[in-house]
Amino acid sequence: MYSLACTQLARLQLCLWQGHVEGDNYRMTDDAAWVQRLLPVYRYGVVLPGVGDVQRGVDYQFYRIAPLSVMQIGTGIGIRDYSVASVEAAMERFWDCVEQLQRQEADCIVLSGVPVSTRLGRTRVLALADEVRRRTQLPFYSTMEAVISALASLGAQSVAVASRFPDEVNASLVEYLVQAGLTVAAITSRDVSLGQAQTLTLAEGMRLTLEVGREASQRAGDADALLLPGGAAPSLHAIPAMEEEYHRPAITNLSAEVWATLIRPGIAPPVNGWGQLLASAVSSG
């Protein structure tokens, strides 16, 4: 009885708000308009590195820099560690993930994760991009290609990398950037495995991002920009912190992805407060 009364009260409040109360009859008019009010104007389809385990901060950070009219729709390929073998095994599920996002009417496909792209290598990522576009007719983005485009838009030819990855992953990351014509002025390493990264508390992960950010910045020399890769912990906070302290543009996985996918094409407006990249208007770079 209580739940029924609450339902009737909620319906009455909604109808009063609409201005459509007629005696005891409560009418909802123009359902399509109500549906349209909440439907996303853009569906951001993202293939995440993990699957099944707890993933913290993905949407929490995303909606700091993306408009609420954009819906993030995620699925995961399920890498278990940063090894080539793990990435190769996970990529066997890639096309299933793409099909899932298509069924959800995604407007783009984003392959997220630095280790995923760097372990595949740039040649393969670019070929995959062409294949996704051919099969789906949707725009395709990857973290590393978004990073490269973002650095180009900032006029950066050299970059310092604030990495917490093991040396083996760093080597593939450096190779990817060099193949894109960039100079890596400095790179940090913390030998943090995927499993270890996932056990860090939010505060520990965020402090670690600041720690490696400062170390890379101090070793950067005349580097044009700072890259803070890694998505296991929130990292947006490090962008304004590093830019304020070291006076060079800083980018993360997510800031590069959102810039390339939403801001550069004009789907979303520039965003202030989270670094030079996101605050920049549409670029020809």
N, C-alpha and C positions, 0 to 999 in steps of 0.2 A: 504494500500500500504506500509506504514511504517513497519507494523508487518511482511508482506511478505518479505520485503527487509532484515529485521533483521534475519528472519528465514534462508533465502538464505545465508546471510553472516555467520551465525553460522555454517551452513552445510559446507560452503567452508572452514572455519577455521578448522573444525573437519577433513575434508578430507585432507587438507594440512598437518595437524599434523600426519595423518596416512600415508601420502605419496601416496595417491591414487586419484590424480586429473587427469582426462583424458578428456581434452577439456571441454565441457559443461556438461559432465556426472560425477556426484559425486556418488561414490560407497562406501557402507559400506560392508566390507568383514569380514567374520568369526564372525557372530553375537554372536555365543556361547562364543567366547573368551571375547567379550566385556561384555556380561552378567556375565560371571564368574568373571570378574575383580571386580565387585561391590557386587556380592552375598556374604552374610556372610558365614564364615567357621563354625560358631556355632550360634545357635539361643537360646538365654537365655530366657526361658519362665517363667514369674513371675506372680503369683496371688497376686495382691496388696490389702491392706486392704480396701482402699476407692474405690469409683467409682463416676463418674459424676462431682465431685467438682474439683476445681483447685488443682493440685498436683505439688509442686515445688521441683526442685532439684533432682528428681529421675535419669533422664538421665544425668543431669549436673554433679552429683557426680560419677555416674557409669563409665563414660568415662574418669574420672581422674585415674581410677585404672584398667579398663578393656580395652583390645585392640580394635581398631576400626573394626577389622574383626569379632567381636562378636556383634550380633544385640540383643538388649533387646526388647522383645515383651511382653507387659503387658496387663493385664485385671484385673478388680477389683470385689471383692465380695460385697463390699459396707457396711462396718460396719458404724454405725451412732454414736456410742459412745463406751466406753470401757466395758460396762456391759456384763455379761454372756448372757443375752437375746438377745442383739444386735449381738453378735458374733454367737450365735446359729442360728439366723434368716439369717445372712449373709452366713453362711456355707451351707445353702440350695442351694445356687448358685455355690457351689464349683465345682461340676462335670461339670456344664455348662462351667465354666471357663477353666477347664482342656480340655474339648472337643474343645473349641475355640483355645487354644494354640496348640493342636494337628493338627487342620486344618491349622495352620500357620507353621507347620512342626518344632515346638520347639524341641530342643534336650534334654531338661530337664524341670522339673516342680519345681518351687520354691514357697513355701507358705511363703510370707513375712509378717512381723509384729510381734513384741513381744507380744502385748496383744492378738492377735489371738491365738498363740500357748499356751500361759500361761492360757488363759481362757478355752481352750480345755483340757489342762492337758497333761502330758507327755505320759501316757499310750495311750490316744486316738491319739495323734500325731504320735506315732510310729506305731500304727495300720493303720492309714491313709497312712503313707509312704508305708507300705507293700501293701496296696490295690491299690495305684496309680501305683506302679511298676508292680503289677500283671495285671492290666487292660491295661496299656499303654506300658509296656516294656521300660519305660524311667526312668532315675535316678530322684529321688525326694529328695528335700531338704526343710528344714524349718528354719526360723531364729534361733529359740532356739536350735535346734540340731546342726546347724552350729556353734553357739556360744560355745556349749559344746565341739564339736570337736576341735574348734580353741583353747579353753583354755587347752584342753588335749595336743595339739601339742606344746603349750608353756610351758608345765610342770606345769601348774597352778592348785593348789588344793583349793585355796581360792581366792575370788574375792570381790572387792568393786564395788558397783553398783551406778553409777551416774544417778539417775532416776529423771525425772520430773513428773512421773505418780502419781496418787492418791494412798493413802495407800492400798486401796482394791486391786488395780492392783499390787502393790508392793508385797503384800502377796502371790498372785498366782505366781509371778515371783520368789520369794524366794523359794517357795515350789517346783517349777519346777527344779531349780538349785540344791536344796538339794536332790531331787530324783535322780539326776544324780551323786550324791556323792561329790558335791562341798560344801564348807563352804562359807557363805556370811558374810564377815567381817564387812561390813557397807553398808548402803543403804540410799540415800537421797530421799526426797519427796517434791514436789511442788504443788500437788493437781491441776495440769493443766489438764483440760478436753480435749477431742479431739477437741471440738469446739473452745475452747480457744487457743489450740496449732495452729490451722489453721488460727487464726486471728493475730498471731504474725507476725511482719515483718521478713524478712530474717535475718537482723542484730540482732533483738531482740532474735529470736530463736537460732542463733549461739552464742550469748553472754550467753544465759541461759545454753547452753550445756557446755561452759567453766566454768560457775559459779558452776553448780552441779558437774562437773568433779573435780574441785579443792576441793570442800567441801568433796566429797567422798574420795578423795585421802588423805586429811588431817586427816580423821577419819579412814583410812584403816588399820592402824597399820602395820603388816607384810604381808598384803594381797599380793598374787603373781601377780595379774593382776587387771586392771580396765575395767569394762564394761560400755559403754555409750549407753543405749538403747533408742529407739525412732526414728522415721523417719519423723516426721512432719516438721522438719527443717534440713538443711544440718549440718552434724556433723563430716565429715572427718577431718576438720581443727583441731578438738580437739585431735585427735590421736597424731600427732607430738608434739603438745603443752604440753599435759599431760605427754608424755614419756620424754620430755626434762626437765620438771619441777620436776617430781617425780620419774623418773628412774625405772618405771615398765611398762610392756607392756599394751597397751590400745587397745580395739577393739570396733567397733560399729556394728549395724545390718548389714550394707552394707559390711563392710570389712570382717566380718565373712562369709557372704553369698558368696562373690566373691572368698574368699580363698577356701571355701569348694567346690564350684561349678566349678571353673575354674583353680585355681592355684594348689591345692592339686592333682587333677587328671592329671595335666600336660597339660591342654588345653591352658592355658596362662602362661607366665613366671612370676616369682616373680616381685614385683613392689617396687622400692625404693622411699623413701620420705614420705610414709604414714604409718609408723609404723613397728614394728618388725614382726608382723604376716604376712603382705603382702610381706615383703622382704624375708621371709623364703622360702626355697626350699621345694619340696614335702616331706611331713612328713609321718612317719608310724603311727602317732597317730590318 
